[in-house]
Amino acid sequence: MDVLISGAGVAGPALAYWLRHHGFTPTVVERASRMRTGGSGVGFRGEALDVLDRMALLERAHALNTHPGDARDGGPCALEILRGDLIGLLYEATRREVEYVLGDSIATLEQDTDGVRVTFERGRPRRFDLVAGADGLHSRTRSQVFGPRERFVRHLGLYTAAFGLSSQRDTGLFHSMPGKAADLLRARDDGEARAVLHFASGSLTYDRDDVAQHKRIVAERFAGEGGRIPHLLEEMSRAEDFFFDVNAQVEMDRWSSGRVVLLGDAGYCAAPASGHGASQALIGAYILAGELAVADGDHTLAFAAYEREMRGFVAEHQQLGREGADRFFLGAPIREAPDTTAAEATLARIVRLRNYVSSPAAT
Ligand SMILES: Cc1cc2nc3c(=O)[nH]c(=O)nc-3n(C[C@H](O)[C@H](O)[C@H](O)COP(=O)(O)OP(=O)(O)OC[C@H]3O[C@@H](n4cnc5c(N)ncnc54)[C@H](O)[C@@H]3O)c2cc1C
């Protein structure tokens, strides 16, 4: 079966990996002209570590751990790596066996009884058996198939920016100002460092593709602040791997419609404040591909099972995302990892990784 995946962030390449593993033929289309490796650290724990292990990526991921001293299996910081390092690992694990189409995106989708006809912004039209939207919080697949974003996206009143720093000077510092915070993080032993800035705000209107405008918005918010902030803003103006987005959650009653299914932030974004976006994306990809395999490609059965497996897990993660954003507004020190022990125990009960094999008889 040919499966088109829109988006080469975390969820897209992970789904491609598992689909390939189960004998499907995935194609990934990514709007950006190269893999987008920006962003700060993403954390893994519990079952997400297990998925990395099953992909034979856990050892390499541990070698890239931004907090090697903190690595306590099952603890709040069992593994954290730069988002770009994770994208690199996933791409490397898939690129030889998966067709990646960079610099293009889906223009239209038309479903019929035995497939989906897809036209692209640039490439020629093609037919696929299934389409998976892994195109992030602002998913176009979602708006094309399920309805306008306003119906599903809930703004948490917080914006986050992340960018690379030219040195590790002052890393470990955390500036907290009313309605704003800046965190300077040592990212790797090789000199890598990142700044992560947050500010509270109602919904802002801006062009999502205009990075210069994003930088201006952040600079205006932090203008006039002292300490290391002026230096940070100067670094930001030069930064190439700049990430800026709203903290928002995606709430949907269904993640599939016919032959189109959503995963990762496109279907159930928990917001950066959850600290779980990448884990959700990895686990969602594993379960979606696995359910398709055990259902022998019967997408109706598989998508229903995927929803059943993921719902409780996503609800818990979204709760963590809302609590993370609330902590910011209460002025609690957001860089201190919250005590998530109880939540971890609940999450561990909610999602279970089955050993998916491609024949229903074998499960
Ligand atoms: C550049 C970048 C930096 C990030 N940095 C952070 C961070 O510092 N902290 C944090 O908590 N979260 C960050 N995130 C979000 C985080 O990666 C996700 O919450 C999480 O990993 C879930 O991954 P995802 O694959 O569902 O979505 P994403 O990682 O957002 O990936 C979605 C992908 O889809 C692509 N895409 C979008 N629209 C289209 C389209 N129409 N056609 C084709 N492709 C499309 C995007 O370019 C992107 O590559 C970042 C996301 C991006 C894209």
The ligand as a Gaussian input file, in Angstrom:
#p B3LYP/6-31G(d) Opt

LIG

0 1
 C       11.432000      24.029000      13.258000
 C       10.685000      23.540000      14.477000
 C       11.217000      23.770000      15.750000
 C       10.538000      23.337000      16.887000
 N       11.079000      23.594000      18.117000
 C       10.432000      23.192000      19.230000
 C       10.969000      23.497000      20.533000
 O       12.001000      24.144000      20.670000
 N       10.289000      23.057000      21.628000
 C        9.119000      22.337000      21.500000
 O        8.532000      21.954000      22.520000
 N        8.595000      22.050000      20.292000
 C        9.206000      22.464000      19.156000
 N        8.663000      22.190000      17.922000
 C        7.438000      21.371000      17.867000
 C        7.766000      19.898000      18.105000
 O        8.668000      19.438000      17.120000
 C        6.481000      19.099000      18.046000
 O        5.642000      19.530000      19.111000
 C        6.598000      17.610000      18.264000
 O        7.857000      17.118000      18.090000
 C        5.584000      16.857000      17.374000
 O        6.141000      16.715000      16.088000
 P        5.316000      16.741000      14.753000
 O        6.126000      15.947000      13.798000
 O        3.911000      16.368000      14.984000
 O        5.283000      18.282000      14.330000
 P        6.491000      19.218000      13.866000
 O        7.752000      18.840000      14.522000
 O        5.995000      20.605000      14.030000
 O        6.669000      18.887000      12.298000
 C        5.734000      19.238000      11.320000
 C        6.441000      19.259000       9.972000
 O        5.467000      19.452000       8.946000
 C        5.956000      20.399000       8.018000
 N        4.816000      21.028000       7.355000
 C        4.007000      22.007000       7.825000
 N        3.062000      22.300000       6.922000
 C        3.274000      21.492000       5.857000
 C        2.623000      21.331000       4.618000
 N        1.546000      22.062000       4.292000
 N        3.101000      20.403000       3.749000
 C        4.198000      19.641000       4.078000
 N        4.859000      19.773000       5.247000
 C        4.400000      20.675000       6.127000
 C        6.771000      21.343000       8.872000
 O        7.700000      22.079000       8.088000
 C        7.454000      20.377000       9.837000
 O        8.646000      19.875000       9.316000
 C        9.297000      22.630000      16.759000
 C        8.763000      22.402000      15.486000
 C        9.438000      22.844000      14.345000
 C        8.842000      22.584000      12.975000

